[in-house]
Amino acid sequence: MPISLQTICGYLDTEGLQYAVGRSNDYVMVPFPDMTAVVNVMEDGKAVSIRVPQVFNLADAPNREACLAFLANHNYHVKVGLFGCDETDGEVDVSHFVPVEDGTLTRSQFLRIFHFVLKVAYEKGRELRQVAFGRSEEGGSTSTFSAPDVEFDVDSIPEAPVAEPAWFRLVVDAFNSLCGNVEETSRVEQMRRVAWPRLLTLREDSVLDGERYLSFPRPAELSAEDEFLLLFMTARQAGGDCRILDKEIDLVYSPGLDFQETSAEVRKLCTAGYVGASDFNNGEPWYLTRAWLDRLAPVLPFPHEPLPPAFGRDDVPAGSLAEPEWLALLHRALAADAADLQLPERLDLLRNDVWPALLELRRNSVGEGRPYRTWSTVMTSRLAPREELVVAYVAHRAAEGDDHIPDRDIDLIYSPGLQVHETARVINGLMEARLVLATDNDGQAPFTIGPAGEMWQVGGWQ
């Protein structure tokens, strides 16, 4: 007999899972820390689809052909939890279609399939990311990073003085040559025990000869070993790799596998703010944060745009403004305070100080008789302040050419800390008002600005 959405919700309730019912009342979204599962009841209850969207995006993958081969090989060998790829935008998902027809779908059957799809999305999705960036975890082995083809001769390190950009170029070439494959322990040891001390000496002698170095002296909380690891990651980032594995860090950080020691080192650098989790999940893979890169931007051997200064309440003028001027001010605030969603202090500043001040400025302007289309829409749609902030943020991203905004990003703008259940309700309401749209017209992430929300783009931003 046909299955109902209410029955599916009952199955989820027995697992103690939170979920949000979609606005069309035929699907539920089940949030997890690293993903969201979507369960659709289809064909009047004669079928159920379980899907995890946005497992990965091939648009981000330097090794696209290897990724496609990985997806095809997986799908050939399994019957439950198939990968899918949207060729229009590169989105990769994991899904399974369950025909019910005139039969039944019991709780145990549903939960078994549901949890298996989640397992594939998490475990195989992680393997896919490693394939995408040139590494594989098969057999517990870490393959080589596709470092630039550079052969570094330790004896070619010049005498002081050298300017810091030239010193950083030497550092990057040395790491990419000697640590391009971290499993070649003899070369890693040559970097650690021969090249690195000489490079440190070169920097110190250059400073003594009058050169100014942003990297010297190193921050007080960092040891030479800490800096060695951070510069290894800098060299990787110079090659476009922002996804460093625990095992790679371990092999570079110490001359033998000691995961406990390496884990403590990574936690230390995360606490100091120099390293962050690439997937927002407090675990590998890792990348260098702005706290490390921004101060070194002028001398790095690859392009890096430092974070603009924070936009604060004092940057909001008193009096009144015309709406185009107000929108330009709003977009300046978003460009500064929402540029990096891994900086909660910036998002708190935006939500708690800047946004209320901007709303007060608009109220004053409307009170003085200035016409504001955004104000009229807020009143008509009965938008709460945080809901309007979401619309403004999506409009800002769309103005920058990004029409694939994940629900996680919207969640971080809407509230301090992940509250996916509440955010799903907000997004549904914004879609009903045509302020925000699902990019793929499926009622689910990713999202872009809707026709009713385009007025928040008027005037652009400078």
Sequence and secondary structure as in RCSB ss.txt:
>XXXX:A:sequence
MPISLQTICGYLDTEGLQYAVGRSNDYVMVPFPDMTAVVNVMEDGKAVSIRVPQVFNLADAPNREACLAFLANHN
YHVKVGLFGCDETDGEVDVSHFVPVEDGTLTRSQFLRIFHFVLKVAYEKGRELRQVAFGRSEEGGSTSTFSAPDV
EFDVDSIPEAPVAEPAWFRLVVDAFNSLCGNVEETSRVEQMRRVAWPRLLTLREDSVLDGERYLSFPRPAELSAE
DEFLLLFMTARQAGGDCRILDKEIDLVYSPGLDFQETSAEVRKLCTAGYVGASDFNNGEPWYLTRAWLDRLAPVL
PFPHEPLPPAFGRDDVPAGSLAEPEWLALLHRALAADAADLQLPERLDLLRNDVWPALLELRRNSVGEGRPYRTW
STVMTSRLAPREELVVAYVAHRAAEGDDHIPDRDIDLIYSPGLQVHETARVINGLMEARLVLATDNDGQAPFTIG
PAGEMWQVGGWQ
>XXXX:A:secstr
    HHHHHHHHHHTT   EE TTSSEEEEE SS EEEEEEEGGGTEEEEEEEEEEEGGG S HHHHHHHHHHHH
HH SSSEEEE TTT EEEEEEEEE TTS   HHHHHHHHHHHHHIIIIIHHHHHHHHTT   GGG        S 
   GGG   S   HHHHHHHHHHHHHHHSSSTT HHHHHHIIIIIHHHHHHHHHHHHHTT   TTSS  TT  HH
HHHHHHHHHHHHHTT   B HHHHHHHHSSS  HHHHHHHHHHHHHTTSEEETTSSSSSSEEE HHHHGGGGGG 
SS          GGGS SS   HHHHHHHHHHHHHHHSS TT HHHHHHIIIIIHHHHHHHHHHHHHTT   HHH
HHHHHHT  HHHHHHHHHHHHHHHTT   B HHHHHHHHSSS  HHHHHHHHHHHHHTTSEEETTSSSSSSEEE 
GGGGGGGTT   
